[in-house]
Amino acid sequence: MFEQTPTAPQELLLARELLEYAVLFSVSQKDEAAAERNFNQLRPYYADCRHVMPASPQEHLVTGLNLLRLLVQNRIAEFHTELELIPAAAQADKHVKHPVDLEQHLMEGSYNKILKAQGALPSPDYAHYMGMFTATVRDEIAACMEKAYATLSTSAAAKLLSIASAGEMLSFGEGREWTVAGGDTFVFRAEAAAPSAKDIPSMQLINQTLLYAKELERIV
């Protein structure tokens, strides 16, 4: 419980604002541990103090960032726990709806929608976590490509990965150790050669056949 003093509302407002800026600063510095710690300290101001001070204009932004952080860290159970604590009206806000939509796309396997969402961020503050999230998604798509294709044109690969720049596409392929053939084709694995007569172990088959014939003769 917060102590009821004449200046309590002003003190709570100041403390809440400081913690909100602490969360935003931690995110800008890519310090996820500090972002989590600051948000955990901030949560009671959102949950328990609504009756003593006005709503914060930063609440939806900070709440959405926290959801996105949990999603990036693959902490799906905690993501849903946090979501249940958010009022329904707040869930309709673009800052909160963005990570909720991303989680739904992830569960559906709609990776292309996740990559497209990078170009429609509700706030520049989301850029760091969204960059991490799209990098993970691209790695998942790339792994599927390697399993599904032996070769693929660089333009088709760029389309699947939502990469606009040819240089960026080649750099991505190099990072995954893809071979480039002809300057415009990625080679994921060598094509298996068609079997030939040389691949048939003829002597082994002859010896086995003769052995079976001798065994049958002995039995008869």
Secondary structure by P-SEA (a helix, b strand, c coil): ccccccaaaaaaaaaaaaaaaaaaaaaaaccaaaaaaaaaaacccccccccccccccaaaaaaaaaaaaaaaacaaaaaaaaaaaccccccccaaaaaaaaaaaaaaacaaaaaaaaccccccccaaaaaaaaaaaaaaaaaaaaaaccccccaaaaaaaaccccaaaaaaaaaaaccccccccccccccccccccccccaaaaaaaaaaaaaaaaaaac
